[in-house]
Amino acid sequence: MHFKQLASVSLFLLEGSRACLHDHMLMPQVQDVKDALSKRDVPAPVKTAIQNVRVFDGNCISEPQTIIFDGEYITDCDANIEQVVDGTGRILIPGLIDSHAHVQSVEGLENMTSYGVTTIFNMACPDYDLCNSLKSNPGLASLFTSMIPALAPSGASSKVSSVPLDLILQPGMDPKPIVDYSFGNGSDYFKIVSAADGPTQDQQNEIVTYVHSLGHFVVAHAPSVDPYKRAVSAGADVLQHIPDDGIVPATLVQSIKDNNQAATPTIEIFRRAYSFQPQILQFLRGNNTANASYENVIENTKQLHGAGVPILAGTDSVGNTVPAFYFPFGESLHQELVNLVAAGMTPAEALRAATIVPATVHRLNDRGAIRPGMRADLIMLNSDPLVNISNTRDIAKVWAGGVEYADVAKMTGA
């Protein structure tokens, strides 16, 4: 099969539903990305001791202690320290994980890293070579990506995408070759577009079963109540977005919990759409706004969290690559933590939703917590995020894989 690489449009556009803002992104050229990476001046990692710093342990803030890292990983060996950082009065939290974003450039990685977002789950990739070049670069956020999603021919998504016809799920078509093609080209996980006009229930079921047999996980773009039901029934590991067109039934919430499924609500895209960026709402829904509200978004998130469903912090951010609207990388994840607290989480729970919970759900055993053996993905803060979750923006230093990022973002208002 041949997959035409895209230059200026994304894989899909979901007309009349909550589509990802990956649509109509201005894509950089692969060579431009590689040139930008080659010109980066990355300092060599040194064995570092952060002394007298208080540490977020997943529940509370510790008394002052010393955290040591040697190269990419935290260690408990205190011999041959090369650099000492004074952490007096400061707080150390794990690097943040954005579980739903669309990064397609070195600038995007840099923006994420400057805000302490050290791991990114990229929800689609129209250019395999480009996204593979962005995956693992010293001193920048790690990027994990899905490649082509499962699309159905009747959907608006397939009508505007450049996915070849033989990679679009026709009625009765075996989805396994599409899954194989995606993983054969560097996909880290598989995505189903579970919209109203997406793949059939049988196809979704078969995809999930097959992807699981390969040892991978499945995320499902499920933008409203009915697609949520199909994605839950299929057994998708992570539900992307949260319905704004109605309240998720209590029985479905319980099924999500019983199935050990997780959800990435991406509240921030809805907050923007329903408050100060109405062009996003128009883009996502057109004139189909009946029964849709931001209140539904918050209530559904509360219901899932209250039932014990793992909640992941994600944004759907696209940076400045969509001409119609600006949706900043990095900064948006800090606002998503504020949104999660507004939806009933404690500050500690919101922090876990951007650290250890997504690391666990996405099977990344080397990050999300601060202890020996974990990646030195770290944010040093000037103020306590458990007092006010907005304090995650008050950044003193950031390390990505043990490399300090020099140009950290300055604190802005909530």
C-alpha positions in Angstrom: 0.0 0.0 0.0 1.1 3.5 -0.7 0.3 6.4 1.7 0.5 9.9 0.2 2.3 12.2 2.7 0.4 15.4 3.3 1.9 18.9 3.3 -0.9 21.2 4.3 -4.0 19.3 5.4 -4.5 16.7 8.1 -5.9 13.2 7.9 -9.5 14.0 8.5 -12.2 16.5 9.1 -15.2 15.5 11.1 -18.0 17.7 9.8 -20.8 18.4 12.3 -19.1 16.8 15.3 -16.4 17.5 17.7 -13.4 16.9 15.4 -9.8 17.2 16.5 -8.3 20.6 15.7 -5.7 18.7 13.7 -7.7 19.6 10.7 -6.3 22.0 8.2 -3.0 22.3 10.0 -0.2 23.9 8.1 2.3 21.1 8.0 6.1 21.7 7.9 8.3 19.9 5.4 10.2 16.9 6.7 13.5 18.4 5.7 12.8 21.6 7.5 12.1 19.6 10.7 15.3 17.6 10.3 17.3 20.8 9.6 15.9 22.4 12.8 16.8 19.4 14.9 20.3 19.3 13.5 20.9 23.0 14.4 19.9 22.5 18.1 22.7 23.1 20.6 21.9 20.5 23.3 24.0 20.5 26.5 25.4 17.2 27.6 23.5 15.8 30.6 25.5 16.0 33.8 25.0 14.2 37.1 22.9 16.6 39.1 21.8 16.9 42.7 18.8 19.0 43.4 19.2 19.7 47.1 16.7 20.8 49.8 13.7 20.5 47.4 10.2 19.4 48.4 8.8 16.7 46.2 5.3 15.8 45.0 4.9 12.1 45.7 1.6 11.6 43.9 -0.4 12.6 47.0 1.3 15.3 49.0 4.4 17.5 49.1 7.4 16.0 51.0 9.8 17.6 53.5 13.0 18.9 51.8 15.2 16.2 50.3 17.8 15.6 47.6 16.9 14.3 44.2 19.8 13.0 42.0 19.8 12.2 38.3 22.6 10.9 36.2 21.9 11.3 32.5 18.3 10.5 31.6 17.4 8.7 34.9 16.9 9.4 38.6 19.3 7.5 40.8 20.0 7.1 44.5 23.8 7.1 44.0 25.3 10.3 45.4 28.9 9.7 44.2 30.6 12.0 41.6 28.0 14.8 41.6 28.8 17.3 38.8 26.2 19.9 39.4 24.3 21.0 42.5 21.0 22.9 42.2 19.6 24.7 45.2 15.9 23.8 45.6 15.3 25.7 48.8 11.7 26.9 48.9 10.9 25.2 45.7 8.8 22.1 44.8 9.6 19.3 42.3 6.9 17.6 40.3 7.2 15.1 37.5 7.2 16.3 33.9 3.7 16.7 32.6 2.0 14.4 30.0 -0.4 15.8 27.4 -2.5 12.8 26.5 -4.1 14.5 23.4 -2.2 17.0 21.2 -1.2 17.5 17.6 2.5 18.5 17.4 4.0 18.5 14.0 7.1 20.7 14.4 10.3 21.3 16.4 8.8 24.6 17.5 5.8 22.7 18.9 8.1 20.4 20.9 10.0 23.4 22.2 6.8 25.1 23.3 5.6 22.0 25.1 9.0 21.5 26.8 9.2 25.2 27.9 6.0 24.6 29.9 7.3 21.4 31.5 5.3 19.1 29.2 7.8 16.3 28.7 5.6 13.6 27.1 3.1 14.1 24.3 0.6 11.7 22.8 0.1 12.8 19.2 -3.4 11.9 18.0 -2.7 11.5 14.3 0.1 11.8 11.9 -0.2 12.4 8.2 3.5 12.2 7.5 5.2 9.2 9.0 8.8 10.4 8.3 8.1 13.8 9.9 6.5 12.4 13.1 9.2 9.7 13.5 11.8 12.4 13.3 10.1 14.2 16.2 9.8 11.2 18.5 12.9 11.1 20.6 15.2 14.1 20.7 17.5 14.9 23.6 16.3 17.8 25.8 12.9 17.9 24.3 9.5 16.3 25.1 9.1 12.7 24.0 6.4 12.2 21.4 4.3 9.1 20.9 2.0 9.0 18.0 -0.8 7.2 16.2 -0.5 7.2 12.4 -3.6 6.8 10.2 -6.9 6.2 12.0 -9.7 3.8 11.2 -12.0 5.8 8.9 -15.3 4.8 7.3 -16.1 5.8 3.6 -19.5 7.3 4.5 -18.0 9.8 6.9 -17.1 13.4 6.2 -13.6 12.5 7.5 -12.8 10.2 4.7 -14.2 12.5 2.1 -11.6 15.2 2.8 -8.7 13.1 3.8 -5.8 11.9 1.6 -5.9 8.4 3.0 -6.0 6.1 -0.1 -9.2 4.3 -0.7 -7.6 0.9 0.1 -6.8 2.3 3.6 -10.4 3.3 4.3 -12.7 0.8 6.0 -15.3 -0.2 3.4 -18.4 -2.1 4.7 -17.5 -5.6 5.6 -13.8 -5.0 5.0 -11.2 -6.7 7.2 -9.5 -4.0 9.3 -6.4 -6.0 10.0 -4.3 -4.8 7.0 -4.9 -1.2 8.0 -3.8 -1.9 11.5 -0.7 -3.7 10.2 0.1 -0.8 7.9 -0.1 1.7 10.7 2.1 -0.2 13.1 4.5 -1.1 10.2 5.0 2.6 9.7 5.9 3.6 13.2 2.6 4.0 15.0 2.9 3.6 18.8 -0.9 2.9 19.3 -4.0 2.8 17.1 -6.8 5.3 16.8 -10.4 4.7 15.8 -12.6 7.6 14.7 -15.7 6.4 16.5 -18.0 9.2 15.1 -21.6 8.8 14.1 -20.5 7.9 10.6 -17.4 6.0 11.6 -16.5 2.3 11.4 -19.2 -0.2 12.2 -19.5 -1.7 15.7 -18.2 -5.1 14.3 -15.2 -3.4 12.7 -14.4 -1.5 15.9 -14.7 -4.7 17.9 -12.3 -6.5 15.5 -9.8 -3.7 15.6 -9.6 -3.6 19.3 -9.2 -7.4 19.6 -6.5 -7.4 16.9 -4.6 -4.5 18.3 -4.6 -6.0 21.7 -3.3 -9.3 20.3 -0.4 -7.3 18.9 0.4 -6.0 22.4 -0.7 -2.4 21.6 -3.5 -0.2 22.9 -6.4 1.6 21.2 -7.7 5.2 21.6 -11.1 6.2 20.2 -12.2 9.6 19.1 -15.7 9.5 20.6 -17.1 13.1 20.4 -20.7 12.5 21.5 -22.9 10.1 23.5 -23.6 7.6 20.8 -20.0 7.2 19.6 -19.0 6.9 23.3 -21.3 3.9 23.6 -19.8 2.2 20.5 -16.2 2.9 21.7 -17.0 1.6 25.2 -18.6 -1.5 23.7 -15.6 -2.2 21.5 -13.3 -2.0 24.4 -11.1 0.9 23.4 -8.5 1.5 26.1 -8.8 5.3 26.1 -11.8 7.4 25.1 -10.8 10.7 23.6 -12.9 13.8 24.3 -16.1 13.9 26.4 -19.7 14.3 25.1 -21.1 17.8 25.1 -24.4 16.8 23.4 -25.9 15.1 26.5 -25.2 13.4 29.7 -23.5 10.0 29.6 -25.9 7.4 31.1 -24.9 6.1 34.5 -24.9 2.5 33.2 -22.4 3.5 30.5 -20.2 5.2 33.1 -20.2 2.0 35.2 -19.3 0.0 32.1 -16.3 2.2 31.5 -15.2 1.7 35.0 -15.8 -2.1 34.9 -13.9 -2.4 31.6 -10.9 -0.6 33.0 -11.1 2.0 30.3 -9.8 5.6 30.7 -10.9 8.9 29.4 -9.2 12.1 28.1 -11.9 14.7 28.3 -10.0 17.6 26.6 -12.1 20.1 28.5 -9.9 22.9 27.3 -11.1 22.7 23.7 -14.7 23.0 24.9 -13.9 25.8 27.3 -12.4 27.8 24.5 -15.3 27.0 22.1 -18.0 27.9 24.5 -16.4 31.0 25.9 -14.0 33.2 23.9 -13.3 31.3 20.7 -16.7 30.8 19.1 -15.0 30.0 15.8 -13.9 26.7 17.3 -17.5 25.8 18.1 -18.6 26.7 14.6 -15.7 24.7 13.2 -16.6 21.7 15.4 -20.4 21.7 15.2 -21.5 24.1 12.5 -25.1 24.8 13.2 -25.7 21.5 15.0 -25.7 22.8 18.6 -28.9 21.3 19.9 -28.5 20.0 23.4 -24.8 20.8 23.4 -23.3 22.8 26.3 -20.2 23.3 28.3 -22.1 22.3 31.3 -22.5 18.8 29.8 -18.7 18.6 29.4 -18.1 19.4 33.1 -20.9 17.2 34.4 -19.7 14.2 32.3 -16.2 14.6 33.5 -17.5 14.8 37.1 -19.5 11.6 36.6 -16.6 9.6 35.2 -14.2 10.8 37.9 -16.7 10.2 40.6 -17.1 6.6 39.4 -13.3 6.0 39.6 -12.6 6.1 35.8 -9.0 7.1 35.2 -9.0 10.7 33.9 -6.1 11.8 31.7 -5.2 15.4 31.1 -5.1 16.3 27.4 -5.8 19.4 25.3 -6.3 18.8 21.6 -3.9 21.8 21.1 -2.5 22.6 17.7 -0.4 25.6 18.5 -0.4 28.3 15.8 -0.6 25.9 12.9 -4.3 26.4 12.3 -4.9 29.8 10.8 -8.5 30.1 12.1 -7.6 29.9 15.7 -4.7 29.9 18.1 -4.6 27.0 20.6 -1.2 27.1 22.4 1.0 24.1 23.2 2.0 23.7 26.8 0.1 26.5 28.3 -3.1 24.8 27.5 -2.2 21.7 29.6 -1.8 23.9 32.6 -5.2 25.4 32.0 -6.6 21.8 31.6 -5.4 21.1 35.2 -7.4 24.1 36.3 -10.4 22.8 34.3 -10.1 19.4 36.0 -10.1 21.0 39.4 -13.2 22.9 38.4 -14.7 19.5 37.4 -14.3 18.2 40.9 -10.8 16.9 41.2 -8.4 17.9 43.9 -5.2 19.6 42.9 -3.3 16.3 43.7 -5.7 14.3 41.5 -5.3 16.8 38.7 -1.5 16.5 38.9 -1.9 12.7 38.8 -4.0 13.1 35.7 -1.0 14.6 34.0 1.7 12.4 35.4 1.4 8.9 36.9 -2.1 8.1 35.6 -1.4 8.6 31.9 2.0 7.0 32.3 0.3 3.9 33.7 -2.6 3.8 31.2 -0.2 4.3 28.3 2.2 1.6 29.7 5.1 3.9 30.2 6.8 2.5 33.2 9.7 4.9 33.2 7.9 8.2 34.0 5.2 9.9 35.8 6.8 9.8 39.3 10.0 11.0 41.0 12.0 8.0 42.2 15.1 6.1 41.3 14.9 4.4 37.9 12.4 6.9 36.5 13.2 9.4 33.7 14.5 12.7 34.9 11.5 14.5 33.4 11.1 17.2 36.1 9.6 20.6 36.8 10.8 22.8 39.6 8.2 25.2 40.8 8.4 28.4 42.8 5.1 27.8 44.5 2.9 25.0 45.8 0.4 23.5 43.2 -1.6 21.8 46.0 -2.4 25.2 47.4 -3.5 26.5 44.0 -3.3 24.3 40.9 -2.4 27.4 38.8 0.9 27.4 40.5 2.1 24.7 38.0 2.7 27.7 35.8 5.2 29.2 38.2 8.1 27.4 36.7 11.7 27.8 37.8 13.4 25.0 35.9 12.5 22.1 33.5 14.5 19.0 32.7 13.6 16.6 29.9 15.5 13.3 30.1 18.0 14.9 32.5 18.7 17.9 30.1 17.8 21.3 31.5 15.6 23.3 29.1 17.0 26.8 29.1 14.0 28.9 28.0 11.3 28.1 30.4 7.9 29.7 30.2 7.1 32.6 32.5 4.1 32.5 34.7 0.8 33.9 33.4 -2.6 34.3 35.0 -5.1 31.5 35.3 
